[in-house]
Amino acid sequence: MGYAQAANGVIDGFLREPNNNFTVVDITVGGTQVNGINTAGDLVGQFFDGISANERGFLKVGSVVTAFDLEPGAKAYSKYTAAYGVNATGQVTGLFYDQDVAGSPGSKAHGFLRDATGVFTTLDVPGALYTFAFGINGNGEIVGAYLDGVATHGFVRDVTGAYITVDVPGSLRTEVHGIADDGRIVGFYDDVNNVIHGFVGTPVLIIAQQMKQLIAPLKLPAGLATSLDAKLEQAAEALTEEGAPNVRSACGRLRAFLNEVHAQTGKKLSDAQMTALITAGDSIRATIGCL
């Protein structure tokens, strides 16, 4: 599936069948983009509505098309809504702008999750200026990208609603566009020479990114924060070693991390901080298979 520009300049969506036949997908004559498909063949995308002059999102199930452009949580309609991902349960992800069209003065992009009943949830990565939701898997995990005023970062939103930043090491920009049910992610990044590369990330990459983000929110004393962060950084580096993850080394660094957390509890760590760090550390060790 995808979209292409016809000779007359109009953008048409298309679906490529298993027998290599192509089916044109046109919601209106104004132009249609097909951005996503699920295992059942349901399509999502966007189309230009010549009546309202809005770019609207759509979900196509069989021959039934449902269009949507309601700005979640607001009384007005967004003039730009695009759907990018759909899973087998009918959950749809995408983005919308809260004023007029993309890039207009004052406009801000937000991600959205539309459930199977048509209820919307706005998705904003904390601290982000713009949030784009591009994909969703069967577990309800969502991926995308956000801009924080400095750079563009990828993200994974887990089923609890927590956001994990994904930055390919050494990249100037990272975007995540798809996630499989087993947690593998795909996307692209710009290197320091502004060359674009695709990437496939394993769940281990997500865990490594998650470890790097454990310490800062707790606002620990500088010396302790630096020490704990260094151990997590070393564990993350072990998991992302070129060739294959060094799980044994990562487990050792995580054990050292947990030992320091226990030693500082009641001194530089409160019971609540200790519980948060121990729970996170134990969960990561279990996930990567530490003994």
Buried (B, 14 or more C-beta within 10 A) or exposed (E): BBBEEEEEEBBBBBBEEEEEEEEEBBBBEBBBBBBBBBEEEBBBBBBBBEEEEBBBBBBBBEEEBBBBBBBBEEEEBBBBBBBBBBBEEBBBBBBBBBBBEBEEEEBEBBBBBBEEEEEBEBBBBEEBEBBBBBBBBBBBBBBBBBBBEEEBBBBBBBEEEEBBBBBBEEBBBBBBBBBBEEBBBBBBBBEEEEEEEEBEBBBBBBBBBBBBBBBEEBEBEEEBBEBBBBBBBBBBBBBBEEEEBBBEBBBBBBBBBBEBBEEBBEEBBEEEBBEBBBEBBEEBBEBBEBE
